């Protein structure tokens, strides 16, 4: 086992938050992209296979599946927003030269909150518009 010097440990400790901040910055948008593709696939496959004729949870099966995936994605994006808020609060006490963490955490709050709103708006348009009209 190799021994680390104090400088190596400090560098390692400083690098972890940067990765966490970048992941926190991109997580909401990644969740939204995956959610959008899942909803697109659900509607397209559901219309082609006749899934829209079935009932699930008292709703059209496609709408029920979109609703379930919306809740999962919105909770994930909201959790990412909460984590970004926690990083932002922690970065307020950082030294003045450490502005990247303040910026990345604040940008993460904005992007993750925006992604949460986009998820809800996508669900509203998917469930509000008539499905499978082209069949």
N, C-alpha and C positions, 0 to 999 in steps of 0.2 A: 504494500500500500504506500502510495506516495503522500508526502506531507505537503499541504498547501501553505503558502506564505500568507501573511495577513492581507497583503495587497491583492492576491488572487481571490481570496474570500470576499473582500469588499467589492471587487469587480463583478464577481458572480452574484452577489446580493443586489448590486445596482442594475444588472442586466435583467433580472427576473421581472421587476416592475415594468420595464419597457415592453417586454413581450406581452405581459398581462394587459398593458394599456392598448397595444396594437390589436390584440385579440378582442378586447372590450370595444374597441373602435369599430371593428368589422363584424362582430357577432350578430348584431341586429339585422344588418343588411344580408348577411349569409342566411339567417333564419328566414328572412322575407323571400330571398331567391328560391330557396328550397320549397317554402310554402307555396309560392306562385306556381312552380312547376308541378307540385303535387296536386293542387287544385285544378290546374289546366288538364293534367292527366286524368283526374277523377271525372271531370265533366265530359271530356272527350270519350274516354272509355265507357263511362256510364251511359252515354247516349248511343254509342255503337252497340253495346251489349244488351240494352233494354233495362238497365238498372234503374232508370228513371220511373219505371212502372211500379217498382216495389216501394213499400213503406218501411221506415226505420225510425223508431222513436217518435212516431206520429207525424213524420215529415216524409217528403220524397227522399228516397235513399241517397241520392246525390247530394241534396241539400243537407241532410243529416251528417254525411261524411265530411262535407265542407265545413260544417259547423264544428264538428269535433276537431278537425285539423286546425281550424281557426283558433279555437281555445288553446290548443297546445302551442301553436306558434306565437300567439299573442302573449301567453304567459312566459314563454322563453324570451321574447324580445323585452318584455317588461322586467324580467329578472336581469337581463343584460343592462337595461337602463339603471336599475337599482345598484348594480355592481359599479357602473360608471360613476354614479353619484357618490358611492362610497370612496372610490379612488379620488374623485375631485375634492371631497372633504379632506381626505388625507393629504392631498397635494397642496392645500392652502397653507399648511404649516411647513412646507418644504422651503429650502433656501431660495433666495431670489434668482440665482442662476439656473435653477431647475424648472425652467418655464415649459419644457417639452411635456412634462407630466401634467401640468395644469392645462395646457392646450389639448393634449390627446384625451384627457378625461372629460373636458368640457365638450369637445367634438363628439366623443363617444355618447355623452348624454343626448346631444342633439340628434345624432344619427340613429341611435337606438329608439328614442322616442318617436322619431319620424317613421321608422320601420314599423313600430307598433301601430301607429295611425294608418299606415299603408296596408297592413294586414287586415285591419278592421274594415277599411274602405273596399278592399278587394272582396272580402266576404259579403259586404252589402251589395256590391254590384253583381256578384255571382249568384246570390240567392234572390236578388230582386228582379233580375231579368228573366224572361221566359227561357227555360232550358229546352234543348233539343227541338227547336222550331224547324230546323232544316230537315228533320226526318219525315 
